[in-house]
Amino acid sequence: MEDARFKTLHEIILEARQNLDAENWDYLIGGSDTETTLRH
């Protein structure tokens, strides 16, 4: 099922940022751009 509210990833990110408090936002994006694991 498609959610018509969003047309781009940037729109989803903006909505999420506006709806999360700073602590949860930082947790969410903290590792989202890396493939690093504890094994490295």
N, C-alpha and C positions, 0 to 999 in steps of 0.2 A: 504494500500500500504506500503510495507516494504522498508526502506531506507538501502541499502546494505553497506553504508559507516561505519555503526557502528555495532559491534558485542557484545559489552558489555556496561553496564551503565558507566563504568569508561571512556570509549572512548567518550561517549556523554558529560560527565562532563569536560573532558580535552578540547574538542572542544569549549564548551560553555565558559570556563574560558579564552581561548585564544581570543575569539571574543567579550567579554564584557569588558567595562572599569571597573575600581575598584569599583566605586560607584554602578553601576548596579549589578555587581557580588555580592557585599556585601548585597545588598537588596535582591537579589534572594536567596542566601543561608542563610540569617539571621534567618529565621524561618522554614527552610525546615526539621529540624531534631527534631521538638518538636510539641506536640499537644496542647500546652498552648494557651489559648485564653484570651481575655480581661475579661471574666467572672470569671476566676480563681483567 
